[in-house]
Amino acid sequence: MAEDDWAEHARITLDVAVHHALGMTADSIITTVRGHPTEVLLAAARGANLRVVGSRGHGPLRRKFTGSVSERIVSHSCCRS
């Protein structure tokens, strides 16, 4: 897949997901980045007060072999009281 193709596909996929979830187009800044999802998301969220991540729900067996981005992000997050 060409460099521009994957980025455009990501933008289209996000637009469709936002429209489906919110019923409209939300104002947002879209950045597409190649890399391991956990590393990319942690870098993008550095300094954030809140991180929201979802789960595909592949199940415990597949997670055992592939890991979970959500679980990795939680393990690298700190909670302040």
N, C-alpha and C positions, 0 to 999 in steps of 0.2 A: 504494500500500500504506500503510495506516495506521501511525503511529509504533510502536504496540505490536505490530503484526503482524510486522514485520521482526525486532524484537528477540526475540519468542517463537519465530519460525522459526529464528533463529540458535541459540537455546538448545536447541531440539529437535534440530537438525542436529548440534550439538556432543555432546549426550547420545548420539545414535546412533553417532557416530564413536568416542567413548570406549568405548562398550559393544562395538563391533565390534573395536577394537584391543586392549582389555584384558579383554574378556569379563565386565566388571562395571561398576558405576558408581563412578567415582573421586571422592574428595573434592576439590572444586575451587570456585573462586570464578569465576563467569562474569559478564563485563561486556561489554555490546554497545555499540559506539561507531560513529558515522558518521564517515567521513573517508577520506582516501586511505590505503590499507593500509600503505604504507611509513611514513608519518608517524605513524599510529596505533600501529603496532607498535613503532617506535623510541621513542615517548613512553612507552608502557607498559613497555618493557624498560629504561628509563633506570636506570642503576646496577646492572643485572644482571651477574653474572659469566659467564653463558652464555645465548646465544640460539639456539634451535633453530627452523628454518623448513623447510618442505617445498617441493615443486615439483609442479606439475600436469603438466609435460612437454608443453607445447603445441608445442614445436619451435622451431628457430632463426628461421624466417621470421616466425612470429607474434610471437615475442619481440622481433624487430627493430622491429616497429611498435607493440607495446604495452608493451615493457619487461618486466622481471622484478622482482617485489617482493623475492625472495630476493637477487638481485644487488645491488639498491639497499641492502638492509639490510647486506650484507657490505661494500659500499663505504663505509658510514657507521660501521663498527665498527672499533675499534682492538684490536690484539693487544699484550698485555703479556708480556714475557719475564721 
